[in-house]
Amino acid sequence: MTKKIKIAVIGVGRWGVHLLRNFLEHPQASVVAVVDPNPECLAGVKRQHNLGDEILLTTEWQAIQQVEGLEAVVIATPATTHYSLISDALHWGYHVLAEKPLTLNPAECQELCQLAQKQERHLIIDHTYLFHPAVEQGKAVVQARQLGDLRYGYATRTHLGPVRQDVDALWDLAIHDIAIFNSWLNQIPVKVQATGTVWLQPKLAGEQSNSSLVQGLSDLVWVTLTYPNNFQAYIHLCWLNPDKQRRLGVVGNLGSLIFDEMSRTSPLTILHGEFEVQENRFIPVNQKQQVLEIETGEPLGRVCNHFITCVLENSPSKVSSGKVGTQLVQILAALTESLNNGGKPVFLDPNED
């Protein structure tokens, strides 16, 4: 008989409903509880998924402790609630899959990682792009040096909304592209810089000081990441640009690798091309486009399967552990510091946990 992990899903809002769906469909998961402070959300998922009375539906987080045999919780709540919920779950002895970011504070992230280790529980973060088939294959291309010597990278993540009122465009959008660059390069930045522009939600005179709200919530952010080998990645983030783009590229001396999420026919492409020197001229040669075939499969489904596998096999995540989540929060915090200081570079210790 196939062993099933008993799971509680905490938060069934815009993203949580997709996590719930995936775990309900997973052959090795048994959803035994759903928690949300909004009774209407609970009633909605009960109708949508025809949930039986044996599944606990509750607005009270602590009520999950009544569920016999509960082994894991999935947390898809606002980031400001993550620390307390994850801390409780680990103290109660549950494995945790948490929506990104792990928390908004690097010190809290480190504390949660230490607690997970002490409790011998798995703490895994839902950095969905790290499980995207195109991102996985892109990493293989970069690591195999098919692009030659790497020169620089760039990414654009723009859309018209949604406009957040709790965090700026940096915290809302940048984590995806930073995670991809870190994965493809198998490194984390040693220096970061960020500048931003505020139009919609400026800080009001007399408003209480907050490090993330020095000038208000930035609608447009430009990010520069510098890696140990001096590779630099440039990221353009904006939530008030109707030109929706989800595009990331890495450039080498033999060609460029492009991940274009908006392209249905060719999301991952290598644009081959290099220069041939003829006297004092640089002549483009070997130019061709190679569209890479991508495996099918919903990235979020892969996240859920990865979590189940880690729990069943008692194997730490090599893709999106609490440590990976902590590193990304450390980078975002450093970028916020730079943003609040007019783009002043902030240096990071690549060996810091």
N, C-alpha and C positions, 0 to 999 in steps of 0.2 A: 504493500500500500504506500502511495506517495505521501511523504511527510508534508504537512502544510504549516506554515508559520502564521500564528494568530497576530493580526495587525489592527491597530486603531489609526484612523485618519483624522488629523486635527486640522480643521479649517477646510471648508468646501466652497471657497470663493472661486474666482476666475481661474486659478491654476489648480487649486485643490480638487476640483471636480474631475480634472483629467487624471490626476494621481489616483483618485478613488476608482475611476473606470478601469485603469490599468491593473490595479490590484484585485479588483473584483473578477477580472478576466484571467488572472494569472493562475495556472494550475497548482502552484505550490504556495499560494497565499489564501488566507481565510480572513476576510474583513469582519471583525467581531464588534467594532465600535466606531462611531462617527461623532466627532465633537465639533460644534460651531456655536458661537454665541447668539446667532440669529436663528430662531425657530423656523422661520420661513425657508431658509436655506436647507435645513434638515428635512422639512416636509417636501421640498422640491426634489432632493436626491432620493428620498424614499419612493416618491412616485416615479421618477425617471428610471431608476434601476430596480424597481419592484422589490425593495429590501424587505426581508421578513422580520417578524417580531423578535427573532432570536438575536438580531443585531441591535446593540445598544445605541440609541440616538439621544444625545444629551447636550445641553448647553454648559454643563459643568465639567471642566477639565479633570478635576480630581476623581470624578466618577469612574474613570477607566480602571482605577485600582481595584474595582469590584469584579472586573472581568477575569475569570479563572483561566490561567494558562496564557495570558497575553505576553507576547515576546518582543514586539516591536511597535514603534509609533512612527507615523509619517506626519511631519509638521509643515503645513503650508499656510502660515499666518504672517501678518506683517513683521518685518525684520526687527522692529522694536520689541517684539514679544519673544523673540527666539531664545534669548539668554535664559530667561526664567523657565520657559517651557522645556528646553533641552536639558537644563540642569535638573529639573524635577524628574524628567523621564529617565535620565541616567542614574540618578539616586534611587529611583524605584526599580532599577535593574532592567530597563528596556533598551534594545538597540534602537538607533535613531537615524531616519532619513529626513533631512531638513532642506527646505527650499533655500536657495541662495538669496542674499549673502548669509553666511553662518551667523554673524551678528554685525552690528555697526561699530564695534570696538575691538581692536586687535587683542587687547589684554583679556577681554572676555572670551574671545575665540581660543586663546592659549589655555585659559582656565578650563574650558569645556573639553579640549583635547586631553588635558591631563586627567580630568575626571573620567572620561571614557576609558582611558588606559587603566586607571585605578580600578574601575568597575568591571573591566574586561568586557566592555560592550563596544560594538561598532558604531562609529559616528561617520556618516556619509552625507555629502552635500550634493544636492541636485543641480550640478552645473551641466545642464542638458546638452549644451553644444559639445562637450567633451565626449559625448556618446553618439554624436551625429555621424553617420557613415562617411559623409564627405570630409569631415574634420579628421576622422580616424585615418582615412586614406591619404589625406593631405599630409599628415604627420609622417606617414611612411615615405611619401615622395621627398619631403624635405630631409628626413634623416638618411635617405639613400643618396643624397647629394645629386639628385637629378637636375637641380637648378644650378649646380656648380657652386662657386663661392657666393655666399649670401651677401647682399648689399644693403637692403632696407625693406621695410614693410609698411603697409598702409591699410586703413580700414575706414569705412564710412557707415554710420548707423543713424539714419534719419527717418522721420515720419511726422505727420501732423497729429500729435498726441500719442497716447494719453499723457496729460500733464500731471505730474505728481505734486502733492502738497506737503509731503514729508521729507523727500530727498530731492536733490537736483538731478540734472541730466547725467552728470558724471556717475553718481551712485546707481541711477536707474538703468543706464545703458552700457557703461564701459566694461563691466565685469565679463561680459560675453567675449569681446574681442581680446581682452587681456588674457583670459583663460586660453583662448585658441593660440595666441602668439606664444605663451609660456609652454604650451603642449608641443607645438610644432618645433620650437627651438630647444626644448628640454632644458630651459633655463628660466630664471626669474630676473627682472630688471635690477640693476644696481643704482640707477638714477632715474628720477621721474620729474616731469614738469607738466603743468596744466594752466591754461588761461581760460576765462569764461566771460560770457556776456549775459546780463539779466535784462529781460524786457517785461515779462508777465508778473513776476512776484518779487519785487524789490523789498528789501528790509525796511520797515517803517522806522521813522525817527523815534528814539526812546525804547525801541523793542529790546528785550533782554538779550544780552550777548550769548551767542552760540557759535562755536568754532565752524560749524558747517553752514552758518547763515550770515557770514560777515557782510556780504553785500546782497543777500537774498538768494533765491534759488536760480542757479544758472540755467538758462534755456539752451545755450550753445556752449560747448566745451571743446577745446583743442588739447589733445594729450600727446606727449612725447615720452616714449619709453626707451631707455638705453640699457642694453644687455651687456654681460661681461666681455663679449667679443667685439664690443663697439657697434654691433648691429642696432639700428634704431627703427622703431615703429611709431607711426604717426596715426592718430585716431581722431576722427571728426564725429562729434555727437551732437544731435539736435532733435528736439521733440516738437518744433514748430515749423518744420519744413515739409510741405506737401510732396516733395520728391522723395518717396520712400526708397531707401537703399539699405541693403544688408550685404555689403561687399567687403571682402578682405583679400589682400594680396601680399605675396612675398616675392621679392625680386632678387635674382642671382645673375651671375655673368653669362649663364647659358639660357636664361629664360625666366618667366614669371609664372607663379602658381596662383590662380584666382579662384576663390570660393565666393560664388554669387548666389546667395540663398533665394533671391527673387527669380532666378532663372529655372524654369521647370525642365528645360531640355538639356542644359549643360551647367549644373551647379558647380562642378569642379573641372577646371580647364588648365592645361599647361600651354602657355604661349611661348614656343621655342623661338630663339633668336639670339644672335651674338654679333660682335663686330669683327671684321677682318681688316687689319691695318694694311693699307696700300699707300706707300710713301707717307705723306702727311695727312691722309684721309682715313676716316673710319667708315667702312662699308658694311651695312647690315647684311648678314648671311644666315642661312639655315632657318629661315622663318617659316613656321607652320603652327597650326593650332591642333592640339590633341585633347579631345573631350574624353574624360575618364569615366568609365562606368562605375556607378555607385550601387552598393547593396541596398535593397529595400529594407524597410523597418522603421517604425516610429522611434525617434531618439528617446522620448520619455519612456516608452515601453522598455527600451534597453536599460535606462536608469533603474527602473523598478526591478527588472530581472537581475541586474548587477547587485542590487541591495539584497534580494532574496538569496542569491548565490553566496554572497559574503557571509550572511547569517548562517545558512545551512552548512557551509563548509568551514565556518569559523576562520575565514581568511580576510585579512585587512584589504581595503580597497587600494589598488595601485593607480587608480584613475582620479578619484574625487574624494579623497579622505578628508577628515577634519583638518589635517595639516595643509592640504591644498587650499581648502576654504579659508584657513587662517592667512596663508600667504597672499591670497587675493584681497582680503580685507586690509592687510598691512599696506598693500600697494595703493588701494583706494584711499586709505587714510593719509598716506604720504602725498598723493595727488591733491587731496583736499587742502593739505597744508600749503602746497605750492600754489594752488588756486587762490587761497586767501592771502598770499604774499606776492601777488602779481606775476606769477610764473617763475618764481625763484626755484632753482633746482633743489630737490630733496634726495639725499643719498640713502640707500637701503643696504643692509647687511645680508648678502645672499645666503649666509650660513645660519641666520637667525630662524629659529623654529616658530 
